């Protein structure tokens, strides 16, 4: 199409274009989306061994601790389900939202983004690779928390397989949010603060039983993407879960994930070239 | 010293020739970048506007090791960030291998490899994975990336520490590992921002022989930022001296030294302090602008006959008794820098 347009300009125009193309050096091929996504994912995952494992323990212990505390407050039923589901998704919020926001905030502030920005890699590969890796870090902690929660509150484990959908979708939503916050915050301290606040919100609004919350707080709860992950998971403790409602909740997570990852990718481009 | 600015682009490499002279790999024309002034805030004083690039023009030829020399804050890093598409200039043009990088900054990554000063993106990876991942992100297949990784690690003698995380390495080793990431996924232009900072002599030699091999075998062009004058003298083909965002001179190291060929540097180190009561020593001090005193170390830039007289004066009698050491040397790039009017020497390193 572009060649046709050049021809239409006339002979002098196309000749000029041709000489310019000949004079210009050959461009090396750019890295393609999926292979570079895989490379970033693998590199980020390997960082876990060096830097993340202690934090993953913290995330899990925190959630298990909260469940033990809440055991004295709630007396089974819907509240117990909310506590277990909220504590499990809290692990995802801690790692994917809080830690990823900190990571990108620090990477941006220290000039580390230059490394990626001077490689021919699609921005979405960098953001999705990091977000995917952080979401993956949450898997063991979330499974352990959900398992212990079921034992503590005497809940059925039959539908725990739904975590296979909850973790990636809630992970996408929260990691996208974390990446966007980290890349948009003008200072790394602010990125850390926003990540911590997001996690605190996920803790308070996700774990505490909704019936006792004021109306305004309930609206705030509806705005938080982790809420939908919590609700989807909580519904599956029924003997006959309302799968349609679970699907809707997970679809909200997926939608928020798509939007927030797109925002994060845009923020990455913006942060990479200053 | 304003007339030396004209040497930034020698006559035979003017803009007129650039179009059909494929020899120029990187052409910079009238580059301007201004950092806006910042108002004072609590705990931070006001910062005036800084012209980090103030009308810079350069032409780097194929196969050349071209240096940017200057003290800290001279605008070297700002210049290379504009050359690598990381920063958009306020005015001027940047062309690398015929591609306009101001209009298409995203092409930079497909034309050149850049070694920045920061390694934070790689710190928690092992050396091996850092190099392999960078190769993959430079468009190599997994197989190619692994093959090139093994070659580069072997070439730089990094194989024994390939399994260690970068942040567990010493500064020089970490820098060498970062340099290794620049070499995977071959690029015709390498932009290196102070590549040998913190390296021991063995690692430095590994860097420069790797660069030389790429130049000899593949005609690679290297743009090097340094504030190390000794390194600049030994490895650079041509050097642009930057100060306050301006190119104050541009020539071969030898060509630049010819500017001050009529000067000799005499360095005197006194045992405790200079014996100013000795008339000959007091007379040396009177020479004025050519004398720089730093504690018990004096550096004098003198005409050859003056230098001879000075050495004769301090190597006899009372002055000699107070003298610990002395050297007589032909001019270095540092002398050139001073002669060009470079006001600050603190930023330049002589090691």
Contacts between the chains, C-beta under 8 A, distances in Angstrom:
chain1	res1	chain2	res2	distance
A	20	B	98	7.0
A	23	B	19	7.2
A	23	B	20	7.6
A	23	B	22	6.8
A	23	B	98	4.6
A	24	B	97	6.2
A	24	B	98	3.3
A	24	B	99	5.4
A	25	B	25	7.8
A	25	B	96	7.6
A	25	B	97	2.8
A	25	B	98	5.7
A	25	B	99	7.0
A	25	B	111	6.5
A	25	B	188	6.6
A	26	B	97	8.0
A	27	B	99	7.4
A	27	B	107	6.1
A	27	B	110	4.2
A	27	B	111	6.5
A	28	B	110	4.6
A	28	B	111	7.2
A	28	B	138	7.4
A	28	B	139	6.1
A	28	B	185	7.3
A	28	B	187	6.6
A	29	B	110	7.4
A	29	B	139	4.7
A	30	B	109	7.7
A	30	B	110	6.0
A	30	B	139	5.8
A	31	B	136	6.7
A	31	B	137	5.2
A	31	B	138	6.5
A	31	B	139	4.4
A	32	B	139	7.7
A	35	B	136	6.2
A	35	B	141	7.4
A	35	B	142	7.4
A	36	B	136	6.4
A	36	B	137	5.3
A	38	B	136	8.0
A	39	B	132	7.9
A	39	B	133	5.0
A	39	B	136	3.8
A	39	B	137	5.9
A	40	B	133	7.3
A	40	B	137	7.3
A	42	B	129	7.7
A	42	B	133	7.3
A	43	B	125	5.7
A	43	B	129	5.9
A	43	B	130	7.7
A	43	B	133	4.4
A	46	B	124	7.9
A	46	B	125	6.2
A	46	B	126	7.2
A	46	B	129	5.7
A	47	B	124	4.2
A	47	B	125	6.7
A	50	B	124	4.6
A	50	B	165	5.1
A	50	B	167	7.6
A	51	B	124	5.0
A	106	B	120	7.1
A	107	B	120	6.1
A	107	B	121	6.3
A	110	B	118	5.6
A	110	B	120	4.1
A	111	B	116	6.4
A	111	B	117	7.2
A	111	B	118	4.0
A	111	B	120	7.0
A	112	B	118	5.6
A	112	B	119	7.7
A	112	B	120	3.5
A	112	B	121	3.9
A	113	B	121	7.1
A	114	B	86	5.9
A	114	B	114	7.4
A	114	B	116	4.6
A	114	B	118	6.5
A	114	B	121	7.8
A	115	B	116	6.8
A	115	B	118	7.5
A	115	B	119	7.8
A	115	B	121	3.8
A	115	B	122	6.6
A	115	B	134	7.7
A	115	B	181	8.0
A	116	B	121	6.3
A	116	B	137	7.2
A	117	B	85	7.8
A	117	B	86	5.9
A	117	B	109	7.6
A	118	B	84	5.4
A	118	B	85	7.3
A	118	B	86	6.6
A	118	B	108	6.8
A	118	B	109	5.3
A	118	B	112	7.9
A	118	B	113	7.6
A	118	B	114	4.1
A	118	B	116	7.4
A	119	B	109	5.4
A	119	B	134	6.7
A	119	B	137	4.3
A	119	B	138	5.6
A	120	B	106	7.8
A	120	B	109	4.2
A	120	B	110	4.9
A	120	B	137	7.5
A	120	B	138	6.6
A	120	B	139	5.9
A	121	B	109	7.8
A	121	B	137	4.3
A	125	B	137	7.9
A	272	B	86	7.4
A	273	B	85	7.0
A	273	B	86	6.3
A	273	B	87	7.1
A	273	B	88	6.7
A	273	B	105	6.2
A	274	B	86	7.3
A	274	B	87	6.0
